[in-house]
Amino acid sequence: MRIAFYAPMKAPGHRVPSGDRAVARALVAALSALGHEVALASAFRAFDRGDPARQRRLARKGAAVARDLVAAWRSAAPDLWFTYHLHHKAPDHLGPRVAGALGLPYVVAEPSVAFKRRSGPWAGGHASVLAALARADVLMPMTREDRDGLVAAGVPGERIAPLAPFLDVAPYRRARANARAGLAAAHGLDPARPLAVAVAMMRPGDKLASYRVLADALRRLDRRDLQLLVVGDGPRRGEVEALLGPRAVLAGACPSRSLPGVLAGCDLFLWPAVNEAYGMALLAAQAAGVPVVAGRAGGVPEIVVEGRTALLTAEGDAGAFARAVARLLDDPRLAAAMGAAAARHAAARHGLEAAMATLEGALDLARRSR
């Protein structure tokens, strides 16, 4: 089947790494592995930070892009339209129009409905989301909160096909052997001392808030031997560096192909997860066999097994976070057991094979609906 793929928040080829880009790429890979021909429909980005006038301009431009696609595909249309991440900040101005004009099945992965946005600066985006939900043949929420939002919006249960966040665990499994020595040498770390890692962009808002909680927690830890490797970059790098101090080594952005080796060489994954949707980095850490300490926010409890693969603390509670880190540092056997359980959990629940089965079922359902 020929699938037109579109991500209004951030295209798979966007230059800036993020969880959104990682999920988009994982979806393309999974659909391709199923034997489908997947082509990017457009790189048009509908993302806006809350400027209604700009949103109206983006809506007009999106309508024009959709008209061009319909004209170009009149004689050779794809078989299905697949949109990833429908959000009031980045509504889908293309999919409903193109799918409607050409009679295509329309599938949306990770649709998000925020009823508090029905008024205010994102009211237009919220209305566009509701219109897309009404047109979609299959909706694939990735968290319980998003599924509940679809139900509240009146979406019939038969059109909802939940998809757990996923990744290809094979590179992480391969990276577990001999990762420590190379990682320590590359970043001037002591392989004999405990090593924690955090992976996140350094940008304003929730990410910076998480870094502040992390810095506060580290100051409370009575473990001077702990080393922290931070993977990520962004406009607030200087502020993050000042917050974390000399205990942290900032590695900068990491190519996705190198991330398994980085994670597998570490003892703990730390992220306070302030207002986190679910966190692909937390999932990657588990795939690499690394126990997680994180904030109990959003969909985070849905991708870890609290007490078995992760220790979760109240969102923003630096003291509780520090105590959770200390618990694992003081009990290496517990940390090792949680790391092994994390790898098993990621493979069984969040591996590529499970996602492919769910996706194929959703595509079949969408085709039958037409």
N, C-alpha and C positions, 0 to 999 in steps of 0.2 A: 504494500500500500504506500502511496505517496502522501507524506504528511507535511503540511506547512506549519512550521514551528515559530512561535512568536513569544517574546518576553518583554512586556511593556516597561517593566521596572529596570531591567538591565539585560542586554543581549548576552548570549554565551561567549561572544568574542570581545566583550567590553574589556578595555585595558586595565581597569581597576579591579583587583581581586576582592571577593566578598562571598559570604554564604549564598547570596542570591545567584551570583554567577556560577558557583559550584553546583547548586541544585539544577540550574538550567543545563549545564554541561552533562550532569549525570542523567537527566531525563533524555537528552539527545542520544547519549551513549546507550541507554537502556532500550529506547525505541529502535535504534539502529541494530542492536544485538538481536532484537526480535525479527529482524529481516526486513524492516520497513525502510524506505528511502525518505530520509528526513532532510528538509531544506529550510533554511532560515527565510521566513516570509518577508521580514523587514527588520532593519536595525533601528527603526523609529522608536525613540524613547519618550514615554508619556509622563515621566516622573516630574513632580512639582512639590515644592516645600510649603505651599500654602498661599499662593498668589492667584486669586480668582481670575484676574485678567489674563495672566499667562496660561492658566488652565483653558480658558476659552480659545486662546490662540492655538494651543496644542490640540484641542478638539477639532478645530477647523483644519489644521494640518493633517491630523489623523484621518479625517474624512476624505481629504484629497488623496492621501496615500492609498486608502482603501479603494477609492474609485479607480486609481491607476492599476491596482492589482486585479480588480474585477475585469477591467478592459484587457489586461495582458493575458488573463487566464480563461477568457471566454471559450477558446477553442481547445484548451488543454489544462483543465483545472486539476488541482490536487484532489486526493480522495477524502481528506479530512483536515480540519484546522485544529491545532493544539496550542493553547495559550498557557504559559506558565506564570503564575503569581498575579492574580487579579486583586487590585488594592485601590483604595480611594486616592492614594497619592500617585498611582500610576494605572489609571483605568485602561481597558482595552477598547480603543477607538477603531480598531481594524477588524478583529475577529467576527463580531456579530454582523457587521456590514458585509464582509466578504462571504462569510458562510451563508448569510441570508440570501444574498444576490445569486450565489452559485449553487445553493441547495446542498451545502456540505454539512456533515456532522461536525459539531463544535464541542470540543472537550477543554475543560479548564482544570489545571492542577494548581493546588494551593490558592483557592479563592478565599478572600478575607472580607468579612462584612463587619463594619464598625458603626452601629446605629447612632452612636454619639456624634458621628460626622454628618448626620442628615441635615444639620444646620451649621453655619460657620464657614470658614475659608475653604473647606473641602466638600461642601455640599454638592457641587457639580460632579465631583469624582464619585461620591457616594451614589448619586442617582445613576451614573453610568455603570457602576458595579451592579446595581440592582437590575438594570436593563440587560446586562450581559448574563446575569444569572437566569433571567427569564428565558433567554434564547438558548442557553447551553443544554446540550443533550446529556452530558455527564459532567459532574463536578467531583473533584478529587481532593478533599481537604486533607491536610497533613498533621493537624492537631485537633484535639477534642474541642477546643474553643472555636476553631473555624467550622467544625461540623455543627456545633450548636448554633452558630451564627446563620448557617444555611437553613437549618430547621426553623429558626426564628423568622427568617425571611420568607418562609412559605415554600421552600423547595421540597418537592415530594421525595420521600426516602428512596424510591426506586431510581432516582437520578443521582444519588450520592454514592460514591465508591471511594472510601477512605484509602489513602496511600501513606504508609509510614515513611518518614525520611529515610534515605538509603544512600549507600555508596558501594563501590566495588572494594570488597575487603581484601582481595588477593594481594595488592601491593603492600598493604599494611602487614599482612601475615608474613610475607617474604622479608620485610624490613626488620623483623624482630631479632634476627641473628646479627650479632656484631655491630649494632648501630651505635652503641655507647662510645666506643673508642674514637670513631671517626667524628662524631658530633663534638666530643670534648676537644679534640685536636683542632677542629675547624673554628671553634669559638673561644679557645683559651680557658676551658673549664677543667675542673679537677674531677676525673671519672670516679674517684673514690668517695666523693662527697655527694649527698642527696641533690638531685636535680629536678626541679619543677619547670613546667613550660606553660605559657599562655599564648594563645593565638587569636589575634583580633586586630582589626583596623584601628588606627589612632585618629579618630574623628570626634567632633563635638557630639553632645547628646548622650545617649545611653552607653556608648562604648567608653567615652571618657569617664562617665559616672562609675562604670565597672572598674576601670583602672584606679579610680580614687579609692574605692572599697578595697581593692587588692593591695594598694600601697598601705592603707590603714591596717589591714590584717597583717601584713609583713612586719610592720613596726611593732605589733603586739606579740609576735612570735619570738620566743626565747630560744631560737635555733640559728645561731650565727653561721652554722655550717651549710645551711640551705642556699643553693644557687638557683636563680630564676632566669630562664631563657625566654625572651619575649619575641615572638614572630609576628610581624605586622609593621605597617607604616601608615603615614597619613599626615594631615596638616597639623595635628597636635602632638607630633613626635617629641618636640622639645619639652612640652608640658608633662608628657608621660615619663620621659627620662628623669625630669626633676622630681616627679612624684615617687618613683621607684628607687632612685638613688643608686649607690654603687653596688648593691647586692644583685642588681639585674643586669643582664647582658642583652642589648637590643640587637637582634639579628637582621632587622629589616624585613621586607617582603620576601616570601619564600615561594618559588615555583611549585605548582601543585605536584609535579612529579617528585619533588624532594621532600614534601611534607611527611610521607610515611616514615622515612628514615629519621627525621627530626623528632617526631613524636615517639617512635619506638625506642629511642635512646634515652628517654626521660623516665623518671620514677612516678611523677604525679602530673596531672593536668589541672590547672587552677583557673577558674573564671567565675566571678561573682554574678554574671548573667543578668544585670539590671535590665528589666523589660525585654528580655530575650524571647524571640519567637520559639526557638527550640535549640538552635546552635549546631551547625554542621561540624564545627571544630570539636565539639564534645563527642559527637558520633565518631569522628575520625580518631580521636584519642582512644576511645574504647576499642575500635578496630585494631589499633596498634598495641592493645593489651596494657593500656595505661589507666589506672584508677583515676576517677574524677572527683574534684571538690568544686561544687558550683552552688549558685543561688537557686532557690526553689522558685523559679519564675516561669511564666508562660507555659510553653510545651516542654520545658526541660525535664520534668518528671516523667514525661511520656517516652523519652529516648534513652533514659538510664533506668536502672533498677536500684532504687534507693536502698542503701544498706548492703547491696551485693556488688554493684559495679561503681557506685558513687556515694559520696556523702553530700547531702544537700542541706543548706542552711537558709534561714529566713533572708529574703531579698534585702540587700543593703546592710546586713548585720555583720560588720567587720570582726567583732569579737567572736561570734559563733564560727565565722569562717576560719579564723586563726586557730580556734580550738580543733576544728575538723582536720585542718592540715597537720597540726601537732599530733593528733591521734594516729594518723597514718605514718608520720615520720617516726613515731615512737614504737610502732608495731609493724616492722617490715613484713612479717608473715601475713598479717591482715592485708597490707597493701598488695603483696604478691598474689594472694588469693582473689582479691577484687580485680586485679589486672587480668588474671586468667578468665574470670567470670565475664569481664567486660568484653574480651575478645570473642568468647562464645556467644554472648548476647548480640553483639553487633553482626556476627555472621548469620545467626539464626533468624533474627527479627528484622534486621536492617540491611541485609545483603542485596546484591544486585539481582539474584535469582528470584527472591521473594517479590521485589518490585516489578520485575518483568512479568510475573504471573498476574499481578494486580493490574498492571497497565494493559496487558493483552485482553483481560476480561473487560476493562473499561472501554477499550476501542471496539470490541465486539458489540457491547451494549449500545455504544453511540451509533454504530453502523445500522444496527437493527431498528433504532429509533427513527431512522430516516425512511 
